[in-house]
Amino acid sequence: MLDHCSISHKGGVVLWSRSFTPAASHLATSPASPVNSLIREALIEGRTTEEKFEKDGYAVKWTFVNDLELIFVVAYQRILQLTYVDDLLAALKTLFVKLFEPLLATFVASLHALSSGKLSISSGFGGDTPNSWNFAKALESWDNVFNKLLRSFEEKAAQERKSRLRPMAPRVVADEPSTPPSEDQDTAPSQSASETVDEQQISRNVQALKNRLRGRGGKRLGRGSGRPESVHGSYSLPGSDSDTPSKSKRKKNTKEQRKWGESAPTESDMAALDFSSDKPSANGDDAHDLDIQALVDKASLGTRTQDGMYEVKDWEFGKGGGNDSTDDVISRALNTSNSKSTPAASTGSLGALGSLFARLTGSKVLTEEDLQPVLEGMKQHLMKKNVAKEIADKVCEGVGEGLVGKKIGGLQTINAAVRLALSNSLTRILTPKTSTDLLLSIRTKLNSPLPSTQQRLPYSITFVGVNGVGKSTNLSKVAFWLIQNGLRVLIAACDTFRSGAVEQLRVHVRNLSMLGMNGAADSKGRVELFERGYGKDAAGIAREAISYAKDNDFDVVLIDTAGRMQDNEPLMRALAKLVAVNNPDKILFVGEALVGNEAVDQLTKFDRALRDFSSASGGAGKGRGIDGMLVTKWDTVDDKVGAALSMTYVTGQPIVFVGTGQTYTDLRQLRVANVVQAILSD
């Protein structure tokens, strides 16, 4: 049975609702209700194309009436398999609109007039204020209609269950008269002369094969071979036991030891061959001259605020000037497509929207058939921008749901509708629901008051991801950014699997130690490497690193982990153990901007594995998932930035940084308007 059903306006006004259990009635009025969670986590963020929304044991399904701005919502226990919910929602929508369309149209028009200031509150709906609109009285006849409708669907579902459970009667096969065998000689199988087996021919073929094998190295057995010779002649194949000497007579081949010159290597020889550590020169300076220009690009250095904070630059989409708003970009795309003579010239791109919509002239209500070619062109455009196919489908479905039922009255109105639907959908998806100010989070934790008996823990960030995406390189960029803000950084080398991982971090720490807060001065003591070699438990190394940072007054611990594929369960369990044991303040997923459909699979499985396996491991960090993303190789994709849309849509978490080059200053922040502009550009 259902737990809750409601009909609401998109502005938040509840027109009608009913709860079927006391628990559902109590929960419906709380902020933690499934319907409120649906609005916060799905509808506001533009995730309107999901089949259903699940929260706290409840399953929620919904449907829209766009022209009247209504939302029909049904909630029920997730464990129940209610097959009639979709049909019930469709019937509710049809009947409710048919019965109360004049009232609803007046209500929506009054809301629009109030929001635009053309109508005062006192002269609104029936002369009352919005809070006093009595929908219970206006819709009192709906209760009986709903009861009959729900009863009919429940009875139909019960009959279907009974029919499935009813045992089937055994099938009785009538006795059929047996057909006597035919005595017709023509129907009996006969063997032709060509199918007769020629024994002599087979014997000749076998003998010819033996002769060929004997000519390839086979050895004919003689009388002293210990075996009688057959009629056709015995032979042995190459490599057989007859050609192989006995094992007792076989000599053992021993590997000779390699000789390193005439004498054993000395300590000086071994030191000359040791490249695993940095060896200071005689005067105490570093033996390798540090090329500052190769490590820091001064043109890409960030800016300092009035309070001295170092901020990385924003990534700007350079195509088309970079200063246009999202609305200007979409309008320009539509106008450009309208100026083309043939619609085929813009097929498959965003510019096709204008030419396709231009044919929809006159005042009419948009239908799914009208929007189908437009949505298909939009989907192809998003996929060309490197958006995953699954995400492109859902975004286009959401835009279509927002446009179906809308009345249009000319090209300008169409442009406004398309512009609003596209910008709202992409902006809602890309807008972070949590703060992306990582420096503010660090300062808040470090400056929060603590009891005198408690020692402050450093802020810890764990970098996770698949192999080869650039976790260590971009971790060093984040370390450079933190050093520029006067923070002491400890890098924990928890990649104990990949050869050279510790040495790579050691080189980064050496370079960062030579780069000060202004990009050239010495900053030794502000960054250190904590490592325990290879083959050790990564969770234990991270715990020791955090303890070491606490005792030595480090502000931030950056935890580098080994790359692993999302389907490797043992490695994912080890990563979840690290998270559960150490409970880092931030878990950043490092992914490539070049990835397309794979982004959905990587992020979904990483997030699910971390949550499931960390819950099973126990500890303070159980149930933790991905908190944000760092997208690398951003400078290689130009305007094909669809990976940002795919990653944000899958996790609902923000992109904190993007990597744009090979130097420590090649770190950027993303702005929603710039990403939307790049996605919508031709």
C-alpha positions as CSV (number, residue, x, y, z in Angstrom):
1,M,0.0,0.0,0.0
2,L,1.0,3.6,-0.4
3,D,2.4,5.7,2.5
4,H,1.9,9.2,1.1
5,C,0.5,11.0,-2.0
6,S,0.6,14.8,-2.6
7,I,-0.1,17.3,-5.4
8,S,2.0,20.5,-5.2
9,H,2.9,23.6,-7.1
10,K,6.5,24.0,-8.2
11,G,6.6,27.1,-6.1
12,G,6.1,25.1,-2.9
13,V,2.4,25.4,-2.3
14,V,0.8,22.0,-1.4
15,L,-2.6,21.8,-3.0
16,W,-3.6,18.3,-1.7
17,S,-1.9,15.6,0.3
18,R,-2.8,12.4,2.1
19,S,-0.8,10.1,4.4
20,F,-2.0,6.5,4.8
21,T,-0.1,5.5,8.1
22,P,0.5,7.4,11.3
23,A,4.3,7.2,10.8
24,A,4.0,8.6,7.3
25,S,1.7,11.4,8.6
26,H,4.2,12.4,11.2
27,L,7.1,12.2,8.8
28,A,5.4,14.2,6.1
29,T,5.5,17.4,8.3
30,S,9.3,17.0,9.1
31,P,12.2,18.4,7.0
32,A,13.5,14.8,6.8
33,S,10.5,13.5,4.9
34,P,11.1,11.6,1.6
35,V,9.2,14.3,-0.3
36,N,11.4,17.1,1.1
37,S,14.5,15.0,0.4
38,L,13.3,14.5,-3.2
39,I,12.9,18.3,-3.7
40,R,16.3,19.1,-2.2
41,E,18.4,16.3,-3.7
42,A,16.7,15.6,-7.1
43,L,14.3,18.3,-8.3
44,I,16.4,21.4,-7.3
45,E,19.6,19.8,-8.8
46,G,17.8,18.9,-12.0
47,R,17.9,15.2,-11.5
48,T,14.3,14.8,-12.8
49,T,14.9,11.9,-15.2
50,E,15.6,9.2,-12.6
51,E,13.0,6.4,-12.5
52,K,12.6,6.8,-8.7
53,F,14.2,8.4,-5.7
54,E,15.1,6.3,-2.6
55,K,15.6,7.7,0.9
56,D,15.5,6.1,4.3
57,G,13.7,3.0,3.2
58,Y,11.1,4.8,1.1
59,A,10.8,4.9,-2.7
60,V,9.4,8.1,-4.2
61,K,8.0,8.5,-7.8
62,W,6.8,11.7,-9.4
63,T,5.4,13.3,-12.6
64,F,4.9,16.9,-13.8
65,V,2.3,19.0,-15.5
66,N,4.5,21.7,-16.9
67,D,1.8,24.1,-18.2
68,L,0.2,24.3,-14.8
69,E,3.5,23.9,-12.9
70,L,2.2,20.9,-10.8
71,I,4.1,18.0,-9.3
72,F,2.4,14.7,-8.4
73,V,4.4,12.6,-5.8
74,V,3.8,9.1,-4.5
75,A,5.8,7.6,-1.7
76,Y,5.8,3.9,-0.5
77,Q,8.0,1.4,1.3
78,R,10.9,0.5,-0.8
79,I,10.6,-3.2,0.0
80,L,7.2,-3.3,-1.6
81,Q,6.9,-4.0,-5.3
82,L,4.0,-1.8,-6.3
83,T,3.7,-2.3,-10.0
84,Y,0.8,0.0,-10.4
85,V,2.4,3.3,-9.2
86,D,3.4,4.6,-12.7
87,D,-0.1,4.0,-14.0
88,L,-1.6,5.5,-10.9
89,L,0.5,8.7,-11.3
90,A,-0.6,9.0,-15.0
91,A,-4.2,8.6,-14.1
92,L,-4.0,11.1,-11.2
93,K,-2.5,13.7,-13.5
94,T,-5.1,13.2,-16.2
95,L,-8.1,13.3,-13.9
96,F,-6.9,16.1,-11.6
97,V,-6.2,18.4,-14.5
98,K,-9.5,17.5,-16.3
99,L,-11.5,18.2,-13.2
100,F,-9.8,21.4,-11.9
101,E,-8.1,23.0,-14.9
102,P,-10.0,26.4,-14.7
103,L,-9.2,26.7,-11.0
104,L,-5.6,25.7,-11.5
105,A,-5.1,28.1,-14.4
106,T,-6.5,31.0,-12.3
107,F,-4.2,30.0,-9.4
108,V,-1.1,29.9,-11.6
109,A,-1.9,33.2,-13.3
110,S,-2.4,34.8,-9.9
111,L,1.0,33.5,-8.7
112,H,2.7,34.9,-11.8
113,A,1.0,38.2,-11.4
114,L,2.0,38.4,-7.7
115,S,5.6,37.5,-8.5
116,S,5.8,40.2,-11.3
117,G,4.3,42.9,-9.1
118,K,1.3,43.4,-11.3
119,L,-1.1,42.2,-8.7
120,S,-1.1,43.0,-5.0
121,I,-1.4,40.3,-2.4
122,S,-4.8,41.6,-1.1
123,S,-6.3,41.4,-4.6
124,G,-5.0,37.9,-5.3
125,F,-6.8,34.6,-5.4
126,G,-10.3,35.3,-4.1
127,G,-9.0,38.5,-2.4
128,D,-7.1,36.5,0.2
129,T,-3.5,36.2,1.0
130,P,-1.5,33.2,-0.3
131,N,-1.5,31.6,3.1
132,S,-5.3,31.7,3.4
133,W,-6.1,30.0,0.1
134,N,-8.5,27.2,1.0
135,F,-7.6,24.4,-1.3
136,A,-9.2,21.8,1.0
137,K,-12.6,23.3,0.3
138,A,-12.0,23.9,-3.4
139,L,-10.8,20.3,-3.9
140,E,-13.1,18.5,-1.5
141,S,-14.6,16.4,-4.3
142,W,-11.2,15.1,-5.2
143,D,-11.0,12.8,-2.1
144,N,-13.8,10.5,-3.4
145,V,-12.3,10.4,-6.9
146,F,-8.9,9.5,-5.5
147,N,-10.4,6.8,-3.3
148,K,-12.1,5.1,-6.2
149,L,-9.1,5.4,-8.4
150,L,-6.7,4.0,-5.9
151,R,-9.1,1.1,-5.0
152,S,-9.4,0.2,-8.7
153,F,-5.6,0.0,-9.1
154,E,-5.1,-2.0,-5.9
155,E,-7.9,-4.5,-6.8
156,K,-6.4,-4.9,-10.3
157,A,-2.9,-5.5,-8.8
158,A,-4.4,-8.1,-6.3
159,Q,-6.1,-10.0,-9.2
160,E,-2.8,-10.1,-11.1
161,R,-1.0,-11.5,-8.1
162,K,-3.6,-14.2,-7.7
163,S,-3.4,-15.1,-11.3
164,R,0.3,-15.5,-11.1
165,L,0.1,-17.6,-8.0
166,R,-2.7,-19.9,-9.3
167,P,-1.2,-23.3,-10.2
168,M,-1.5,-24.3,-13.9
169,A,-3.5,-27.3,-14.7
170,P,-1.5,-30.2,-16.2
171,R,-1.8,-30.4,-20.0
172,V,-3.6,-33.5,-21.1
173,V,-2.4,-34.9,-24.4
174,A,-5.0,-36.9,-26.3
175,D,-3.9,-40.4,-27.4
176,E,-3.0,-40.3,-31.0
177,P,-3.3,-43.3,-33.2
178,S,0.1,-44.7,-33.9
179,T,1.1,-44.7,-37.5
180,P,2.3,-48.1,-38.7
181,P,5.6,-48.2,-40.4
182,S,5.5,-47.7,-44.0
183,E,6.0,-50.8,-46.2
184,D,6.8,-48.7,-49.2
185,Q,10.4,-49.6,-50.2
186,D,10.9,-46.2,-51.8
187,T,10.7,-44.5,-48.5
188,A,13.5,-46.7,-46.9
189,P,16.9,-45.0,-46.7
190,S,19.2,-46.2,-49.3
191,Q,23.0,-45.8,-49.6
192,S,24.4,-44.6,-52.9
193,A,27.5,-46.0,-54.5
194,S,29.4,-42.7,-53.9
195,E,28.8,-43.0,-50.1
196,T,30.2,-46.6,-49.9
197,V,33.3,-46.7,-47.7
198,D,36.4,-47.5,-49.7
199,E,38.6,-49.5,-47.3
200,Q,41.5,-49.7,-49.7
201,Q,41.5,-45.9,-50.3
202,I,41.6,-45.2,-46.5
203,S,44.5,-47.7,-46.1
204,R,46.5,-46.0,-48.9
205,N,45.9,-42.5,-47.3
206,V,47.1,-43.7,-43.9
207,Q,50.3,-45.2,-45.4
208,A,51.0,-42.0,-47.3
209,L,50.6,-39.9,-44.1
210,K,53.1,-42.2,-42.3
211,N,55.6,-41.9,-45.2
212,R,55.4,-38.1,-45.0
213,L,55.9,-38.1,-41.2
214,R,58.9,-40.4,-41.6
215,G,60.4,-38.1,-44.1
216,R,60.2,-35.2,-41.6
217,G,62.6,-36.8,-39.2
218,G,60.8,-39.8,-38.0
219,K,62.9,-42.9,-37.3
220,R,61.9,-46.4,-38.4
221,L,62.2,-48.9,-35.6
222,G,64.5,-51.8,-36.3
223,R,64.6,-55.3,-34.8
224,G,66.7,-54.2,-31.9
225,S,64.3,-51.5,-30.8
226,G,62.5,-53.7,-28.3
227,R,59.2,-53.3,-30.1
228,P,57.9,-55.4,-32.9
229,E,57.5,-53.7,-36.2
230,S,53.9,-53.4,-37.4
231,V,52.7,-54.4,-40.7
232,H,52.7,-50.8,-42.0
233,G,56.0,-50.0,-40.4
234,S,56.6,-48.3,-37.1
235,Y,58.1,-44.9,-36.8
236,S,58.7,-42.3,-34.1
237,L,57.8,-38.6,-34.3
238,P,60.3,-35.9,-33.8
239,G,60.9,-35.1,-30.1
240,S,59.6,-38.5,-29.0
241,D,61.2,-40.6,-26.3
242,S,63.1,-42.7,-28.7
243,D,65.2,-39.7,-29.8
244,T,65.7,-38.3,-26.3
245,P,68.7,-39.3,-24.2
246,S,68.0,-40.6,-20.7
247,K,67.7,-38.2,-17.9
248,S,70.6,-39.7,-16.0
249,K,73.0,-38.9,-18.9
250,R,71.7,-35.3,-19.3
251,K,74.0,-32.6,-18.1
252,K,72.8,-29.9,-15.8
253,N,73.2,-26.4,-17.1
254,T,74.1,-24.1,-14.3
255,K,74.0,-20.3,-14.6
256,E,77.3,-18.6,-14.3
257,Q,77.6,-15.7,-11.9
258,R,78.0,-12.3,-13.5
259,K,81.4,-10.8,-12.8
260,W,81.7,-7.1,-12.0
261,G,85.3,-6.5,-13.1
262,E,88.3,-8.2,-11.6
263,S,87.4,-7.3,-8.0
264,A,84.2,-6.8,-5.9
265,P,82.6,-3.4,-6.0
266,T,83.7,-1.0,-3.3
267,E,81.5,1.4,-1.2
268,S,82.4,4.3,-3.5
269,D,81.2,2.3,-6.5
270,M,77.9,1.5,-4.9
271,A,77.4,5.1,-3.9
272,A,78.0,6.2,-7.5
273,L,75.3,3.8,-8.7
274,D,72.8,4.9,-6.0
275,F,70.3,7.4,-7.5
276,S,67.5,6.8,-4.9
277,S,68.5,9.7,-2.6
278,D,69.6,13.2,-3.0
279,K,73.4,13.6,-2.3
280,P,74.6,17.0,-1.2
281,S,77.7,18.4,-2.7
282,A,80.9,19.2,-0.8
283,N,79.9,22.8,-0.2
284,G,76.5,21.8,1.2
285,D,74.4,23.0,-1.7
286,D,72.2,20.7,-3.8
287,A,74.1,18.8,-6.4
288,H,71.3,19.4,-9.0
289,D,70.7,23.0,-10.0
290,L,67.0,23.8,-9.6
291,D,65.5,25.4,-12.6
292,I,62.9,27.8,-11.1
293,Q,61.5,28.7,-14.5
294,A,60.8,25.0,-15.3
295,L,58.9,24.5,-12.0
296,V,56.9,27.8,-11.7
297,D,55.2,29.6,-14.6
298,K,55.0,33.2,-13.3
299,A,52.4,34.0,-15.9
300,S,50.1,31.5,-14.3
301,L,50.7,32.5,-10.7
302,G,47.7,33.2,-8.7
303,T,46.8,36.5,-7.0
304,R,47.0,37.6,-3.4
305,T,44.1,39.2,-1.7
306,Q,44.2,42.2,0.6
307,D,44.6,39.9,3.6
308,G,47.6,38.1,2.0
309,M,45.8,34.9,0.9
310,Y,47.1,33.3,-2.3
311,E,44.3,32.4,-4.7
312,V,44.7,30.3,-7.8
313,K,43.4,31.7,-11.0
314,D,40.0,30.9,-12.5
315,W,39.8,28.8,-15.6
316,E,38.4,31.0,-18.4
317,F,37.0,29.7,-21.7
318,G,38.9,31.8,-24.2
319,K,36.7,31.0,-27.2
320,G,34.5,33.9,-28.1
321,G,36.1,36.5,-25.8
322,G,35.3,34.8,-22.5
323,N,33.2,37.7,-21.2
324,D,29.8,36.8,-22.6
325,S,27.1,35.5,-20.3
326,T,25.4,32.2,-20.7
327,D,22.3,33.8,-22.2
328,D,24.4,35.6,-24.8
329,V,26.1,32.4,-25.8
330,I,22.8,30.5,-26.3
331,S,21.2,33.4,-28.2
332,R,24.2,33.7,-30.5
333,A,24.1,30.0,-31.2
334,L,20.4,30.2,-32.0
335,N,20.7,33.3,-34.2
336,T,23.6,31.8,-36.1
337,S,21.7,28.7,-36.9
338,N,18.7,30.7,-38.1
339,S,20.9,32.6,-40.6
340,K,22.0,29.4,-42.3
341,S,20.1,28.5,-45.5
342,T,19.9,24.8,-44.9
343,P,19.0,23.0,-41.7
344,A,21.5,20.2,-42.6
345,A,24.4,22.6,-42.1
346,S,23.8,22.7,-38.4
347,T,22.5,19.2,-37.8
348,G,23.9,17.6,-34.6
349,S,25.0,20.8,-32.9
350,L,23.5,23.2,-30.6
351,G,22.9,25.6,-33.5
352,A,20.3,23.2,-34.8
353,L,18.0,24.2,-32.0
354,G,17.1,27.6,-33.6
355,S,16.3,26.2,-37.0
356,L,14.3,23.4,-35.6
357,F,12.3,25.6,-33.3
358,A,11.8,28.2,-36.0
359,R,9.4,25.8,-37.8
360,L,7.2,25.8,-34.7
361,T,5.5,29.0,-35.5
362,G,2.3,30.3,-34.0
363,S,0.8,30.0,-30.6
364,K,0.8,26.3,-29.7
365,V,1.6,23.9,-26.9
366,L,4.9,22.0,-27.3
367,T,4.5,18.2,-27.4
368,E,7.1,15.4,-27.2
369,E,6.8,14.9,-31.0
370,D,7.7,18.6,-31.6
371,L,10.7,18.4,-29.3
372,Q,12.1,15.0,-30.3
373,P,14.4,16.3,-33.1
374,V,15.5,19.2,-31.0
375,L,16.4,17.0,-28.1
376,E,18.2,14.5,-30.3
377,G,20.4,17.4,-31.7
378,M,21.0,18.6,-28.2
379,K,22.1,15.1,-27.1
380,Q,24.6,14.8,-30.0
381,H,26.0,18.2,-29.2
382,L,26.6,17.2,-25.5
383,M,28.3,14.0,-26.5
384,K,30.6,15.9,-28.8
385,K,31.6,17.9,-25.8
386,N,32.7,14.7,-24.1
387,V,29.6,14.3,-21.9
388,A,28.9,10.7,-21.1
389,K,26.0,9.2,-23.2
390,E,24.0,8.3,-20.1
391,I,24.3,11.8,-18.7
392,A,23.5,13.4,-22.0
393,D,20.3,11.3,-22.3
394,K,19.2,12.3,-18.8
395,V,20.0,16.0,-19.3
396,C,18.0,16.1,-22.5
397,E,15.1,14.3,-20.9
398,G,15.1,16.8,-18.1
399,V,15.1,19.7,-20.6
400,G,12.3,18.1,-22.6
401,E,10.2,17.6,-19.5
402,G,10.5,21.3,-18.7
403,L,9.4,22.3,-22.2
404,V,6.6,19.8,-22.8
405,G,3.3,21.6,-22.3
406,K,4.8,25.1,-22.7
407,K,3.0,27.6,-24.9
408,I,5.1,29.4,-27.5
409,G,4.1,32.3,-29.6
410,G,7.0,33.2,-31.9
411,L,10.8,32.8,-32.3
412,Q,11.6,35.2,-29.5
413,T,9.5,33.2,-27.1
414,I,11.1,30.0,-28.3
415,N,14.6,31.4,-27.8
416,A,13.6,32.4,-24.2
417,A,12.2,29.0,-23.5
418,V,15.3,27.2,-24.8
419,R,17.7,29.6,-23.1
420,L,15.9,29.2,-19.8
421,A,15.7,25.4,-20.0
422,L,19.3,24.9,-21.0
423,S,20.9,27.4,-18.7
424,N,18.8,26.3,-15.7
425,S,19.5,22.6,-16.3
426,L,23.3,22.9,-16.7
427,T,23.6,25.5,-14.0
428,R,21.7,23.4,-11.4
429,I,23.8,20.4,-12.1
430,L,27.1,22.2,-12.0
431,T,26.3,24.4,-9.0
432,P,28.0,22.8,-5.9
433,K,25.8,22.1,-3.0
434,T,28.8,22.2,-0.6
435,S,31.5,24.8,-0.2
436,T,34.5,24.6,-2.6
437,D,36.6,27.0,-0.4
438,L,39.1,24.4,0.8
439,L,41.3,27.0,2.5
440,L,38.3,28.2,4.5
441,S,37.7,24.7,5.7
442,I,41.4,24.3,6.7
443,R,41.4,27.6,8.6
444,T,38.2,26.8,10.4
445,K,39.5,23.5,11.7
446,L,42.9,24.9,12.7
447,N,41.4,28.0,14.5
448,S,38.5,26.2,16.2
449,P,38.8,26.2,20.1
450,L,39.8,23.0,21.8
451,P,40.1,21.9,25.4
452,S,43.5,22.5,26.9
453,T,44.0,18.7,27.3
454,Q,43.3,17.9,23.7
455,Q,45.9,18.3,21.0
456,R,44.8,19.7,17.6
457,L,44.8,17.3,14.6
458,P,46.0,18.5,11.2
459,Y,43.7,18.8,8.3
460,S,44.0,15.7,6.1
461,I,43.2,15.3,2.4
462,T,43.2,11.9,0.7
463,F,43.7,11.7,-3.1
464,V,42.2,8.6,-4.8
465,G,41.7,7.5,-8.4
466,V,42.6,5.1,-11.1
467,N,46.1,4.5,-12.5
468,G,48.0,7.1,-14.4
469,V,45.7,10.1,-14.0
470,G,48.3,12.3,-12.2
471,K,47.5,12.0,-8.5
472,S,51.0,12.6,-7.3
473,T,51.7,15.5,-9.7
474,N,48.5,17.4,-8.8
475,L,49.0,16.6,-5.1
476,S,52.3,18.5,-5.4
477,K,50.4,21.4,-7.0
478,V,48.0,21.5,-4.1
479,A,51.0,21.4,-1.7
480,F,52.5,24.4,-3.5
481,W,49.2,26.3,-3.1
482,L,49.0,25.5,0.6
483,I,52.7,26.6,1.1
484,Q,51.9,29.9,-0.6
485,N,49.3,30.5,2.0
486,G,51.8,30.0,4.9
487,L,50.7,26.4,5.9
488,R,53.1,23.6,6.8
489,V,52.4,20.5,4.7
490,L,53.3,16.9,5.3
491,I,53.0,14.5,2.3
492,A,52.3,10.9,3.2
493,A,53.6,8.4,0.7
494,C,50.9,5.7,1.0
495,D,51.5,4.4,-2.5
496,T,53.5,1.4,-1.5
497,F,52.8,-0.6,-4.6
498,R,54.0,1.4,-7.7
499,S,57.8,1.4,-8.3
500,G,59.2,4.8,-8.0
501,A,56.2,6.3,-6.3
502,V,58.1,7.3,-3.2
503,E,61.0,8.6,-5.2
504,Q,58.7,10.8,-7.3
505,L,57.3,12.4,-4.1
506,R,60.8,12.9,-2.8
507,V,61.7,14.9,-5.9
508,H,58.5,17.0,-5.5
509,V,59.3,17.7,-1.8
510,R,62.9,18.7,-2.8
511,N,61.6,21.1,-5.4
512,L,58.9,22.5,-3.2
513,S,61.4,23.1,-0.4
514,M,63.3,25.4,-2.8
515,L,60.2,27.3,-3.7
516,G,59.1,29.8,-1.1
517,M,55.9,31.8,-0.7
518,N,56.8,34.1,-3.5
519,G,57.8,31.3,-5.9
520,A,61.6,31.7,-5.5
521,A,62.6,32.1,-1.9
522,D,63.6,29.1,0.3
523,S,60.8,27.4,2.2
524,K,62.6,24.5,3.9
525,G,60.6,23.2,6.9
526,R,57.3,24.0,5.3
527,V,57.0,20.7,3.5
528,E,58.2,17.2,4.4
529,L,57.8,13.7,3.1
530,F,56.6,10.9,5.4
531,E,57.4,7.5,3.9
532,R,58.0,3.9,5.1
533,G,59.1,2.3,1.9
534,Y,57.2,-0.3,-0.2
535,G,55.1,-3.3,0.6
536,K,53.7,-1.8,3.8
537,D,50.1,-1.2,5.0
538,A,48.9,2.1,3.5
539,A,46.3,2.6,6.3
540,G,49.0,2.2,9.0
541,I,51.4,4.7,7.2
542,A,48.6,7.3,6.9
543,R,47.8,6.9,10.6
544,E,51.5,7.3,11.5
545,A,51.8,10.3,9.3
546,I,48.8,12.1,10.9
547,S,50.3,11.4,14.3
548,Y,53.7,12.7,13.2
549,A,52.1,15.8,11.8
550,K,50.2,16.4,15.1
551,D,53.4,16.1,17.1
552,N,55.4,18.4,14.8
553,D,52.9,21.1,14.3
554,F,52.0,20.5,10.6
555,D,48.9,22.1,9.4
556,V,47.9,19.8,6.5
557,V,48.5,16.2,5.6
558,L,48.2,15.2,1.9
559,I,47.8,11.4,1.6
560,D,48.9,10.0,-1.7
561,T,47.4,6.5,-2.5
562,A,48.1,3.9,-5.2
563,G,46.1,4.0,-8.3
564,R,43.6,1.2,-8.7
565,M,40.8,0.1,-11.1
566,Q,37.3,0.5,-9.8
567,D,36.6,-3.2,-10.3
568,N,39.5,-4.5,-8.2
569,E,37.7,-5.4,-5.0
570,P,40.8,-6.3,-2.9
571,L,42.4,-2.9,-3.6
572,M,39.2,-1.1,-3.1
573,R,38.8,-2.7,0.3
574,A,42.3,-1.6,1.2
575,L,41.5,1.9,0.2
576,A,38.2,1.8,2.2
577,K,40.2,0.6,5.2
578,L,42.5,3.6,4.9
579,V,39.5,5.9,4.9
580,A,37.7,4.1,7.7
581,V,40.8,4.1,10.0
582,N,42.0,7.6,9.5
583,N,38.7,9.5,8.7
584,P,40.3,12.2,6.5
585,D,38.7,15.6,6.4
586,K,38.4,15.5,2.6
587,I,38.5,12.7,0.0
588,L,39.3,14.0,-3.5
589,F,38.8,11.8,-6.6
590,V,41.4,12.6,-9.2
591,G,40.1,12.0,-12.7
592,E,41.1,12.9,-16.3
593,A,39.3,15.5,-18.4
594,L,39.8,13.2,-21.4
595,V,37.5,10.5,-20.0
596,G,34.0,10.2,-21.5
597,N,31.6,7.4,-20.6
598,E,34.2,5.8,-18.3
599,A,33.7,8.8,-15.9
600,V,30.3,7.5,-14.8
601,D,31.6,4.0,-14.1
602,Q,34.7,5.1,-12.3
603,L,33.0,7.6,-10.0
604,T,30.0,5.4,-9.3
605,K,32.0,2.4,-8.3
606,F,34.6,4.3,-6.3
607,D,32.0,6.1,-4.3
608,R,29.9,3.0,-3.7
609,A,32.9,0.9,-2.8
610,L,34.2,3.5,-0.3
611,R,30.8,3.7,1.4
612,D,30.1,0.0,1.5
613,F,33.6,-1.3,2.4
614,S,34.4,1.5,4.9
615,S,31.1,0.8,6.7
616,A,32.1,-2.9,6.9
617,S,35.6,-2.0,8.2
618,G,34.3,0.1,11.1
619,G,36.2,3.0,12.5
620,A,35.6,6.8,12.6
621,G,35.4,7.1,8.9
622,K,32.9,4.4,8.1
623,G,30.3,5.2,5.4
624,R,32.5,7.9,3.9
625,G,32.3,8.6,0.2
626,I,33.9,11.0,-2.3
627,D,33.8,14.7,-1.2
628,G,35.0,16.4,-4.4
629,M,36.9,16.0,-7.6
630,L,40.2,17.2,-9.0
631,V,40.2,17.0,-12.8
632,T,43.6,16.7,-14.5
633,K,44.8,17.3,-18.1
634,W,42.2,20.0,-18.4
635,D,44.4,21.9,-20.9
636,T,44.2,19.1,-23.4
637,V,40.4,19.2,-24.1
638,D,39.9,22.8,-25.2
639,D,36.1,23.3,-25.1
640,K,35.2,19.6,-24.7
641,V,34.7,19.9,-20.9
642,G,31.8,17.5,-20.7
643,A,33.7,15.4,-18.1
644,A,33.0,18.1,-15.5
645,L,29.2,17.7,-16.2
646,S,29.4,13.9,-16.1
647,M,31.4,13.8,-12.8
648,T,29.2,16.4,-11.0
649,Y,26.0,14.8,-12.2
650,V,27.0,11.3,-10.9
651,T,28.2,12.3,-7.4
652,G,26.5,15.6,-6.8
653,Q,29.9,16.8,-5.4
654,P,31.9,19.8,-6.7
655,I,35.1,20.0,-8.7
656,V,37.6,21.7,-6.4
657,F,40.5,22.2,-8.8
658,V,41.5,21.4,-12.4
659,G,45.1,20.8,-13.5
660,T,46.1,22.7,-16.6
661,G,49.9,22.0,-17.1
662,Q,53.2,20.6,-15.9
663,T,54.3,23.3,-13.4
664,Y,53.3,23.8,-9.8
665,T,51.3,26.9,-10.6
666,D,49.1,25.1,-13.2
667,L,46.1,24.8,-11.0
668,R,42.8,26.4,-11.6
669,Q,39.4,26.9,-10.1
670,L,36.2,26.4,-12.1
671,R,33.3,28.8,-12.4
672,V,29.9,27.5,-13.4
673,A,29.3,30.2,-16.0
674,N,32.6,29.4,-17.8
675,V,31.9,25.7,-17.9
676,V,28.3,26.2,-19.2
677,Q,29.7,28.6,-21.8
678,A,32.2,26.0,-23.0
679,I,29.6,23.3,-23.2
680,L,27.2,25.4,-25.2
681,S,29.7,26.8,-27.6
682,D,29.7,25.6,-31.2
